[in-house]
Amino acid sequence: MQKRKALSTDEAFLLSKNIFENFITYFKPREGEKVHVFIPILERKEIDTQIFINYFLERKIRVFVPKIVAGQLINIEIFTYTVFETSNWGISEPVSNEDSGETFFHYVITPLLYCDAKGNRVGYGKGFYDGFFESVSAEVKKIGVNYFNPDENIDDVWENDIPLDYLVTPVDVLSFGRGLE
């Protein structure tokens, strides 16, 4: 988190752009595919996924975003005309609380603080994404995005933690044992 905080706003945007380009080059998402992507908290210098969202919407790739409603993560499909508001968490979220009910996505772009070389991730500790991963198809590609490559292992992995399939950084796309289908 300290390394992320040390980035300037311009550096964070440039690195986000590189992550986006690596994602597009490696995964090559196509029209009609479904992508679940988090909306960043830019004050926390999260990866700027608005770049991804704009690209997907322009190319008719279906976009779903998470929203926490009554303590549960739901999936809301968004469109160019979707209305957003800022939540108590400081996250821009769709005004709608209508869960899409979707359980299959081609890609789930996942927020994280850190990911190790085995795909274990550290998030903000609420467990929303582990619960979400349990509820979606096993075929979903779980993709973390981070400014930094892994350099340390996570020692306190819980048995209910679900590892990522890939990590996309500004310089690399790491696979954790699952080939691109």
C-alpha positions as CSV (number, residue, x, y, z in Angstrom):
1,M,0.0,0.0,0.0
2,Q,2.9,2.3,0.7
3,K,4.4,1.8,-2.7
4,R,1.0,2.6,-4.3
5,K,0.6,5.8,-2.2
6,A,4.1,6.9,-3.3
7,L,2.9,7.0,-7.0
8,S,2.0,10.4,-8.4
9,T,-1.5,10.6,-10.0
10,D,0.2,10.8,-13.4
11,E,2.4,7.7,-12.7
12,A,-0.7,5.8,-11.5
13,F,-2.6,6.7,-14.7
14,L,0.3,5.8,-17.0
15,L,0.8,2.4,-15.2
16,S,-3.0,1.8,-15.4
17,K,-2.8,2.4,-19.1
18,N,0.1,-0.1,-19.5
19,I,-1.9,-2.7,-17.5
20,F,-4.9,-2.1,-19.7
21,E,-2.8,-2.5,-22.9
22,N,-1.3,-5.8,-21.5
23,F,-4.8,-7.0,-20.7
24,I,-6.1,-6.3,-24.2
25,T,-3.0,-7.7,-25.9
26,Y,-3.1,-10.9,-23.9
27,F,-6.8,-11.7,-23.6
28,K,-8.2,-10.0,-26.7
29,P,-11.8,-9.6,-25.4
30,R,-14.4,-9.7,-28.2
31,E,-17.8,-8.2,-28.8
32,G,-20.5,-10.0,-26.8
33,E,-18.2,-11.3,-24.2
34,K,-19.0,-10.5,-20.5
35,V,-16.5,-8.8,-18.3
36,H,-16.9,-8.1,-14.6
37,V,-14.7,-5.2,-13.6
38,F,-14.4,-3.2,-10.4
39,I,-14.8,0.6,-10.4
40,P,-11.7,2.1,-8.7
41,I,-11.3,4.3,-5.7
42,L,-8.9,6.7,-7.3
43,E,-8.1,8.4,-4.0
44,R,-6.6,5.0,-3.0
45,K,-4.7,5.0,-6.2
46,E,-6.4,1.8,-7.4
47,I,-5.9,0.8,-11.0
48,D,-7.9,3.1,-13.2
49,T,-10.3,0.6,-14.7
50,Q,-12.4,3.3,-16.3
51,I,-10.0,2.9,-19.3
52,F,-11.1,-0.8,-19.5
53,I,-14.8,0.1,-19.1
54,N,-14.8,2.7,-21.8
55,Y,-13.0,0.3,-24.2
56,F,-15.4,-2.5,-23.5
57,L,-18.5,-0.4,-23.9
58,E,-17.2,1.1,-27.2
59,R,-16.7,-2.4,-28.6
60,K,-20.0,-3.9,-27.4
61,I,-18.4,-6.1,-24.7
62,R,-20.9,-6.5,-21.9
63,V,-19.8,-4.8,-18.7
64,F,-20.8,-5.8,-15.2
65,V,-19.7,-4.0,-12.0
66,P,-20.0,-5.0,-8.4
67,K,-22.1,-3.2,-5.9
68,I,-22.5,-4.0,-2.2
69,V,-26.2,-4.2,-1.2
70,A,-27.3,-5.4,2.2
71,G,-23.8,-6.8,2.8
72,Q,-23.7,-8.8,-0.4
73,L,-21.8,-8.2,-3.6
74,I,-24.3,-8.1,-6.5
75,N,-23.5,-7.7,-10.3
76,I,-25.0,-4.9,-12.2
77,E,-24.7,-4.6,-16.0
78,I,-23.8,-1.1,-17.0
79,F,-24.3,0.8,-20.3
80,T,-23.1,4.1,-21.6
81,Y,-26.3,5.7,-20.2
82,T,-26.0,4.1,-16.7
83,V,-26.4,6.7,-13.9
84,F,-23.8,6.5,-11.1
85,E,-23.6,7.9,-7.5
86,T,-20.8,7.9,-4.9
87,S,-21.3,5.3,-2.2
88,N,-20.4,5.6,1.5
89,W,-17.2,3.7,0.6
90,G,-16.2,6.5,-1.8
91,I,-16.9,4.3,-4.8
92,S,-18.8,5.4,-7.9
93,E,-21.6,2.9,-8.2
94,P,-24.7,2.5,-10.4
95,V,-27.8,4.0,-8.8
96,S,-29.6,0.8,-9.7
97,N,-29.7,-2.1,-7.2
98,E,-30.9,-4.6,-9.8
99,D,-28.7,-7.7,-9.7
100,S,-28.1,-9.1,-13.1
101,G,-28.2,-12.7,-11.7
102,E,-25.3,-13.4,-14.1
103,T,-22.9,-16.2,-12.9
104,F,-20.8,-16.6,-16.1
105,F,-18.2,-14.0,-17.1
106,H,-15.4,-14.4,-19.5
107,Y,-13.2,-12.3,-17.3
108,V,-13.4,-10.9,-13.8
109,I,-11.0,-8.1,-13.3
110,T,-10.3,-8.1,-9.6
111,P,-9.0,-5.4,-7.2
112,L,-6.2,-6.2,-4.8
113,L,-3.6,-4.8,-2.6
114,Y,-1.1,-7.5,-3.4
115,C,-0.8,-10.8,-5.2
116,D,1.9,-13.4,-4.7
117,A,3.5,-15.7,-7.3
118,K,0.9,-18.4,-6.6
119,G,-2.1,-16.2,-7.3
120,N,-3.0,-15.6,-3.7
121,R,-4.4,-12.1,-3.3
122,V,-4.7,-9.7,-0.4
123,G,-7.7,-7.4,-0.7
124,Y,-9.3,-5.1,1.8
125,G,-10.2,-8.0,4.1
126,K,-14.0,-8.0,3.6
127,G,-14.1,-11.3,1.7
128,F,-16.5,-10.0,-0.9
129,Y,-14.5,-11.4,-3.8
130,D,-14.0,-14.9,-2.3
131,G,-17.7,-15.2,-1.8
132,F,-18.3,-13.9,-5.3
133,F,-15.8,-16.4,-6.8
134,E,-17.7,-19.2,-5.1
135,S,-20.9,-18.1,-6.8
136,V,-19.7,-17.9,-10.4
137,S,-18.9,-20.5,-13.0
138,A,-15.6,-22.3,-12.5
139,E,-14.7,-21.3,-16.1
140,V,-14.4,-17.6,-15.2
141,K,-10.9,-16.2,-15.6
142,K,-10.1,-14.4,-12.3
143,I,-7.6,-11.7,-13.2
144,G,-5.9,-9.4,-10.7
145,V,-4.4,-6.1,-11.7
146,N,-1.6,-4.5,-9.9
147,Y,1.1,-1.9,-10.4
148,F,3.8,-4.3,-9.0
149,N,4.9,-7.8,-9.8
150,P,4.9,-10.3,-6.9
151,D,8.1,-10.5,-4.9
152,E,7.0,-12.1,-1.6
153,N,4.7,-15.0,-0.7
154,I,1.5,-14.6,1.3
155,D,2.0,-16.7,4.4
156,D,-1.5,-16.5,6.0
157,V,-3.6,-17.9,3.1
158,W,-7.0,-19.2,4.5
159,E,-8.5,-22.4,3.2
160,N,-11.5,-20.4,1.8
161,D,-9.3,-18.0,-0.1
162,I,-9.7,-18.5,-3.9
163,P,-6.5,-17.7,-5.9
164,L,-6.4,-15.7,-9.1
165,D,-5.8,-17.3,-12.5
166,Y,-3.8,-14.4,-13.8
167,L,-2.1,-11.2,-12.7
168,V,-1.7,-8.3,-15.1
169,T,1.0,-5.7,-14.3
170,P,2.4,-2.8,-16.3
171,V,5.2,-5.1,-17.6
172,D,3.8,-8.6,-17.6
173,V,0.8,-11.0,-17.6
174,L,1.4,-13.9,-15.1
175,S,-0.5,-17.1,-15.3
176,F,-1.0,-19.2,-12.2
177,G,-1.4,-22.6,-13.9
178,R,-4.3,-22.1,-16.2
179,G,-3.7,-21.7,-19.9
180,L,-5.6,-19.2,-22.1
181,E,-8.4,-21.1,-23.7
